[in-house]
Amino acid sequence: MATEHENASYEAPGKELKHQDEITQELEFSSLYRWQHWIRALSIVVLTATGFYIAMPVIAPVVSSEPDNFLYALFRSWHEIFGFVLLAAIVFKTYLFLTAQEHDMERDSLRDLFDIKVWLQQIGYYLFMTKHPTLRGVYNPVQFAAYIFFYILMFILIITGLVLYVHVYHEGLGGVLYDIMRYFEVMMGGLANVREIHHIAMWGVIIFVLAHVYMAVFNAVFGEEGAMDAIFSGLKWHKKH
């Protein structure tokens, strides 16, 4: 026998059942977007861990008479490998943002970035004072401003990292980039300043990542549109108006 709610979607107890035709499931992030997002995330985690070790080696190598126990060199090699992986991912993502048609929704977020009314509504939403504003793009202005800050930090890290790299490897890519990176080294006031800027920028990235995860969870909980799930499945639920 058919029940009254046989076509209704299931929700947690205490909430009203909503018919499936009241919401739509849309592709929010393509597989390409999700893959490069998680590559960036993994690279940042590895670079943070190895970077802290390079700055302060807290793990002592096992004492051995054999000349093959180069723990510090191992950490530095992983730092450099994932540094180039992150460099490639950042440059590729920047290229997609500027040129790819499927990233139109990201570029549309620029319009909200310069809309003071949307800013006030978004901040009010985070303070539980107003409803979520209607956005033109995929990111709200607070998110988009944070992403701009994040990519500025990324390019600072890339440039300072390459300056440090060419002082270790003088041939191959290091030799090709040496003269260019020396220009940035002088501009920053010397190698000691380059290291300091590299460390400070990394702390900025750490703060961004913590805020990014918090806001993603916030939007997932209070937005009820599967915002957190979208970075895994690519799909997000949108309520019909």
For each residue, the residues with C-beta under 8 A, 3 or more apart:
1:
2: 6
3: 6
4:
5: 8 17
6: 2 3
7: 19 20
8: 5 17 18 19 20
9: 17 18 19 20 23
10: 17
11: 15 16 17 18
12: 15
13:
14:
15: 11 12
16: 11
17: 5 8 9 10 11
18: 8 9 11 22 23
19: 7 8 9 22
20: 7 8 9 23
21: 240
22: 18 19 239 240
23: 9 18 20 237 238 239 240
24: 237 238 240
25: 235 236 237 238
26: 235 236 237 238
27: 30 234 235 236
28: 138 230 234 235 236
29: 33 34 37 230 231 234
30: 27 33 34 102 234
31: 34 35 234
32: 35 36 96
33: 29 30 36 37 96 234
34: 29 30 31 37 38 231 232 234
35: 31 32 38 39
36: 32 33 39 40 89 92 93 96
37: 29 33 34 40 41 231
38: 34 35 41 42
39: 35 36 42 43 85 89
40: 36 37 43 44 86 89 90 93
41: 37 38 44 45
42: 38 39 45 46 82
43: 39 40 46 47 82 83 85 86 89
44: 40 41 47 48 86 205 209
45: 41 42 48 49
46: 42 43 49 50 78 79 82
47: 43 44 50 51 79 82 83 86 202
48: 44 45 51 52 202 205 206
49: 45 46 52 53
50: 46 47 53 54 75 76 78 79 82
51: 47 48 54 55 79 199 202
52: 48 49 55 56
53: 49 50 56 57 58 59 72 75
54: 50 51 57 72 75 76 79
55: 51 52 199
56: 52 53
57: 53 54 60 71 72 75
58: 53
59: 53 71
60: 57
61: 64 69 70 71 72
62: 69
63:
64: 61 68 69
65:
66: 69
67:
68: 64
69: 61 62 64 66
70: 61 73 74
71: 57 59 61 74 75
72: 53 54 57 61 75 76
73: 70 76 77
74: 70 71 77 78
75: 50 53 54 57 71 72 78 79
76: 50 54 72 73 79 80
77: 73 74 80 81
78: 46 50 74 75 81 82
79: 46 47 50 51 54 75 76 82 83
80: 76 77 83 84 165
81: 77 78 84 85
82: 42 43 46 47 50 78 79 85 86
83: 43 47 79 80 86 87 158 161 165
84: 80 81 87 88
85: 39 43 81 82 88 89
86: 40 43 44 47 82 83 89 90 154 158
87: 83 84 90 91 158 161
88: 84 85 91 92
89: 36 39 40 43 85 86 92 93
90: 40 86 87 93 94 151 154 155 158
91: 87 88 94 95
92: 36 88 89 95 96
93: 36 40 89 90 96 97
94: 90 91 97 98 151
95: 91 92 98 99 100
96: 32 33 36 92 93 99 100 102 103
97: 93 94 100 103 106 107
98: 94 95
99: 95 96 103
100: 95 96 97 103
101: 104
102: 30 96
103: 96 97 99 100 106 107
104: 101 107 108
105: 108 109 137 138
106: 97 103 109 137 138 139
107: 97 103 104 110 137
108: 104 105 111 112 136 137 138
109: 105 106 112 113 135 136 137 138 139 140 141 143 144
110: 107 113 114 137 144
111: 108 114 115 136 137
112: 108 109 115 118 133 135 136 137 139 140 141 144
113: 109 110 141 144 145
114: 110 111
115: 111 112 118 119 141
116: 119 120
117: 120 121 133
118: 112 115 121 122 133 135 140 141
119: 115 116 122 123 141 142
120: 116 117 123 124 130
121: 117 118 124 125 130 131 132 133
122: 118 119 125 126 132 133 140 141 142
123: 119 120 126 127 142
124: 120 121 127 129 130
125: 121 122 128 129 130 131 132 133
126: 122 123 142 218
127: 123 124
128: 125
129: 124 125
130: 120 121 124 125 133
131: 121 125
132: 121 122 125 140 223
133: 112 117 118 121 122 125 130 140
134:
135: 109 112 118 138 139 140
136: 108 109 111 112
137: 105 106 107 108 109 110 111 112 144
138: 28 105 106 108 109 135
139: 106 109 112 135 143 144 147
140: 109 112 118 122 132 133 135 143 144
141: 109 112 113 115 118 119 122 144 145
142: 119 122 123 126 145 146 215
143: 109 139 140 146 147 215
144: 109 110 112 113 137 139 140 141 147 148
145: 113 141 142 148 149
146: 142 143 149 150 208 211 212 215
147: 139 143 144 150 151
148: 144 145 151 152
149: 145 146 152 153 204 208
150: 146 147 153 154 205 208 212
151: 90 94 147 148 154 155
152: 148 149 155 156
153: 149 150 156 157 201 204 205 208
154: 86 90 150 151 157 158 205
155: 90 151 152 158 159
156: 152 153 159 160 197 198 201
157: 153 154 160 161 198 201 202 205
158: 83 86 87 90 154 155 161 162
159: 155 156 162 163 181 184
160: 156 157 163 164 184 188 194 195 197 198 201
161: 83 87 157 158 164 165 198
162: 158 159 165 166 177 181
163: 159 160 166 167 181 182 184 185 188 191 194
164: 160 161 167 168 191 194 195 198
165: 80 83 161 162 168 169 174 177 181
166: 162 163 169 170 174 175 177 178 181 182
167: 163 164 191
168: 164 165 174
169: 165 166 172 173 174 175
170: 166 174 175 178
171: 174 175
172: 169 175 176
173: 169 176 177
174: 165 166 168 169 170 171 177 178
175: 166 169 170 171 172 178
176: 172 173
177: 162 165 166 173 174 180 181
178: 166 170 174 175 181 182
179: 182 183
180: 177 183 184
181: 159 162 163 165 166 177 178 184 185
182: 163 166 178 179 185 186
183: 179 180 186 187
184: 159 160 163 180 181 187 188 194
185: 163 181 182 188 190 191 194
186: 182 183 189 190
187: 183 184
188: 160 163 184 185 193 194 197
189: 186 193
190: 185 186 193 194
191: 163 164 167 185 194 195
192: 195 196
193: 188 189 190 196 197
194: 160 163 164 184 185 188 190 191 197 198
195: 160 164 191 192 198 199
196: 192 193 199 200
197: 156 160 188 193 194 200 201
198: 156 157 160 161 164 194 195 201 202
199: 51 55 195 196 202 203
200: 196 197 203 204
201: 153 156 157 160 197 198 204 205
202: 47 48 51 157 198 199 205 206
203: 199 200 206 207
204: 149 153 200 201 207 208
205: 44 48 150 153 154 157 201 202 208 209
206: 48 202 203 209 210
207: 203 204 210 211
208: 146 149 150 153 204 205 211 212
209: 44 205 206 212 213
210: 206 207 213 214
211: 146 207 208 214 215
212: 146 150 208 209 215 216
213: 209 210 216 217
214: 210 211 217 218
215: 142 143 146 211 212 218 219
216: 212 213 219 220 227 228 231
217: 213 214 220 221 228
218: 126 214 215 221 222
219: 215 216 222 223 225 227 228
220: 216 217 223 225 226 227 228 229
221: 217 218 224
222: 218 219
223: 132 219 220 227
224: 221 237
225: 219 220 236 237 238 239
226: 220 229 230 233 235 236 237
227: 216 219 220 223 230 236
228: 216 217 219 220 231 232
229: 220 226 232 233 235 236
230: 28 29 226 227 233 234 235 236
231: 29 34 37 216 228 234
232: 34 228 229
233: 226 229 230
234: 27 28 29 30 31 33 34 230 231
235: 25 26 27 28 226 229 230
236: 25 26 27 28 225 226 227 229 230
237: 23 24 25 26 224 225 226
238: 23 24 25 26 225
239: 22 23 225
240: 21 22 23 24
241:
